[in-house]
Amino acid sequence: GCFECCIKCLGGIPYASLIATILLYAGVALFCGCGHEALSGTVNILQTYFEMTRSAGDVIDAFTMIDIFKYVIYGVAAAFFVYGILLMVEGFFTTGAIKDLYGDFKITTCGRCVSAWFIMLTYIFMLAWLGVTAFTSLPVYMYFNLWTICRNATVVDGANLCLDLRQYGIVTIGEEKKLCTSSESFIKMCDSNELNMTFHLFIVALAGAGAAVIAMVHYLMVLSANWAYVKDACRMQKYEDIKSKEEQELHDIHSTRSKERLNAYT
C-alpha cells in the first residue's frame, strides 16, 4: 500500500512545471545576486578610480540610478519567487484535473480562465525578461571595452588609450570624466581584481536573465498544453454527462414500459 501511494503521488507531480520553476529560480537568483554585487562593484570603481562623488540634493546621477536598479532587483526577486509558486500550484491543480477526469473532480470555467490568465501574464513577463536581458548586455559591453583597453595597454607599449564616461551616458556632456592608460589610476584599476570580478558578475547576471527567458518560454509551452488538455477534458466531461443523462432517460423509459406491460398483463 505504501509503494502504491508513493507511485500515485509521484504520478501527480507536474514535472514540466517543476523543471521550469527550478530554471526560473536559478535564473532570477543569478540575475539578482550577481547583478546586485556587480552594481556595488561599479559604485566602488566609479568612486575610487574615476573620482566621482554623489551629487548633493535631489539630483539624479549615476549613483542614484544604481540605487534605483538595486531596489528594482529586490522587487524582481520577491515577485518572481511568488509567481513561481503560483505557477507550480496551477500545474498541480491542472495535473489533478486531468487525472481525476472521471472522478469527483469537476473542471470549472473558472479554472480555464485562470489558465488563460497565466498564459497572458507569462507572455508579458517573457517580453519583460527579454528587455531585461537586452538592458543587462549594456554594462557587459561597457566592461568588455574597458577590459579590452586594459589588455591593449599592456600589449602595446606607449599606447595612450582613454575611456570617457560621457560616451556611455554615465555623466553629462559638460562633466568630463576621462581615464587614460597613462594615468596611475588606470594602471591600478587594471591590476585590481575588482574590475575583473565586476565584469564577470555582469556576465553571470546576463546568463541568469537569459535563463529566466528560457524558463518563461518553457512555462508558456506547459501552460498552453495544460489549457488545451483542460479544454479537451471539459468537452469530454460534457459528453460523458450527456451520455449518462441519455442512458438514465432510456433506463427510465424502459422501466416505465415494463411496468405498463406488467399492469396490462395482470
N, C-alpha and C positions, 0 to 999 in steps of 0.2 A: 504493500500500500504506500509506503514512503517513497519507493522508487517511482511508482506511477504518479504520485503527487509532484515529485521533482520534475519529471518529464513534462507534466502538464504545465507547471509554472514556467519552465524553460521555453515551452512552445508558445506561451503567451507574451514573450518579450519581443518588442519591436526592434529587431537587430539593426535594421536600416536607420531608424531614428536614433538608436544608441550610438552607432558609428558617426553619424552626422553631429550629434551632440558632443561627443568626445573631440571631434575635429574642430567644432566651433569653440569649445572651451580652450583648447590648446592654442588656436589662432588668436583669440581675444586675450589670453594670458600673455602670449609672446608680444602682441602689439602693445598692450597696456603697460606691462612691466618694463620691457626694453625701451619703449617709447618714452616713458616717464624718466628713466635713468639717462637716456640719450639727451632729453631736453635739459636735465640738470647738468650734464656734462657740457652742453652747448653754452649754458649760462656761465660756467666756470671758464670756458675758453674765451668767451667774449670779454669777461671782466679781467682775466689775467693777461692775455696776450694782445687783445685789441684795445685794452684800456677803456672799455665802455662802462658807463655808470647809469644807474636808473635815473630817469627823469623825475624831477620833483613835481608834485601836484597830480592832476588827473590826466596828464599827457599819456597817450597810448604809444609806447615804444616797443622795441623788440622784447624786452623783459616782461612787459605787461602781456603781450601776445603769448609768450611762452607759458606764463601763469594761467592764461585762459585755456590753452591747449591741455595743460595738466588737469584742470577741472573737467574738461571735456572727456579726458581719459578716464577719470573717476566715474563719470556718468555712464560711459560706454561699458565699463566693466560691470557695474551694477545692473544696468538694463539688460545686457545680453546674458548675464547669469540667470536672471528671472525668465527671460524669453526662452532659453534653452530648456528650463524646467517645464515651461508651458508646452513646448513642442513635444517633449518626452511624454507628458501626460496625455496629450492629444494622440500620440502614437499608441499608447497603451489602450486607450478607450476605443480607438479605431480597430486595433487588433482584436479586442474583445467583441466588438460589433460583428466582425467578420466570422469569428469562430463560434459565436453564440447566435448565429443567424436563425437556427431552427429551435432555439430555446426560448426562455422567457425574456431575453434581452430584446428591446424594441428600438429600432433605428428611427429616430425622430427627425423632423425637418430642421429643428434647431441644431442638431449635430452636423448636418450637411452645411448649414450656414456658417457654423464655426469653422469647419474645414476650409470652406471657400474664403473666409476672412483671413485665416492663417496663410493661405496661398498668396493673397494680395499683399499682406503685411510682409511676408518673407521676400516677395519680389521687390518691394520698396527697399527693404534692408539690404538686399543684394546690390541694388543700384547705389545705395549709400556706401557700402563697403568698396565698391568699385571706385567711387570718388575718393574714399579714404586711402585706398591703395595708390591712386594716381598722385594724391597730395603727399603721401609719405615718400614717394620716389624723388621729390624735390630736394629734401635735405640729403638724401643719399647721393644725388647728383652733385650737390654743392660740396659735400665732404670728399667725394671722389675727385673733384677738381683740385681741392686743397691737398689731398694725398698725392695727386699726380705732380703738383708743383713741388712738394717736398721731395719726391723721388727724383724729379728732374734737376733740382738744385744740388743734390748730392752726386748726380752723374755728370752734369755739365759744370765744370769749374768756371767761376767768374760770371755765371748767368745771373742777371738781375730780373727775377720774375716777381710780380706783385699780385696781390689779391685785394681787390677793392670791394668792400661790402655793399657799396651803393648799387652795383650791378645785380645784386640779389634782392634788393629792396629792403634790406635789414635796417639801413639808416637812410635818412633823407639825402637829397642831392646836395644840399648846402653843407652837410656834415661829412667831412672826408675822414674815412677810417680805412686807411690803406696799410697793408703789411707786406713788405718786400723781403726777398731772400737774403738781402744784405744786412738786415737788422738782427740784433741779438734775440729779440723776442720771437722772431720767426724760427730761428735755429732751435731755441728751447722748446717751442711748440712741436716742431717736427721730431725732436728727440724724446719728447714725453710720451708716455703710454696713454695719456688722456685722449689725445686726438685719435689714435688707433682704436681705442675702446669705444669711443662715441660713434665713430664711423661704422664699426661692426654692430653696435647696438641698433643703429638705424636700419642696417641691412636685415637684422633679425626681426625688427618691428615690421619692415616691409614684407618679409616672408609670412609673419603672423597675419597681416591684413590679407595677403593672398590666400592663406589657409581658411580664413573666415569667409572669403568669397566662394571658395570651393564648397565649404560647409553649407552656405546658403543655396548654392545650386543643387547640392545633394538633398537638402530639405525640400526644395521645390519639386524635385522628382518624386520624393517619398510622399509629400502631401498631395501631389496631383494623382499619383497612383492610388492612395488611400481614398481620395474623394471619388475617383472613378469606381473603386470597389464598393464603397458605401452606396453610391448611386445605383449600381447594378444590384447590390444586395437589397436595397429598398424596393426596387422593382420586383425582384424575386419574392420578397416578403408579401408584397401586394398580390402577386399571382397566387401564392400559397393561401393567403387569406380568402381570395375569391374562390379558389378551388375547394377549400374546406367548407365555405358557405354553400356552394352548389351541392357538394356531397351531402351536407346536412339537410338541404332542401329536398334532394332526391330521397334521402332516408325518411324524411317526414312524410313525403308523398306516398312512398311505398308502405309505410306503417298505416297511413290513413286508408289506403285502398285495401290493405289486408284486414283491417277492422271492418270495413264496409262489406267485404266478401263474407267474413265470419258472421256478421249480423244477418246478411241476406240468407245464408245457409241455415242459420238457426231459425 
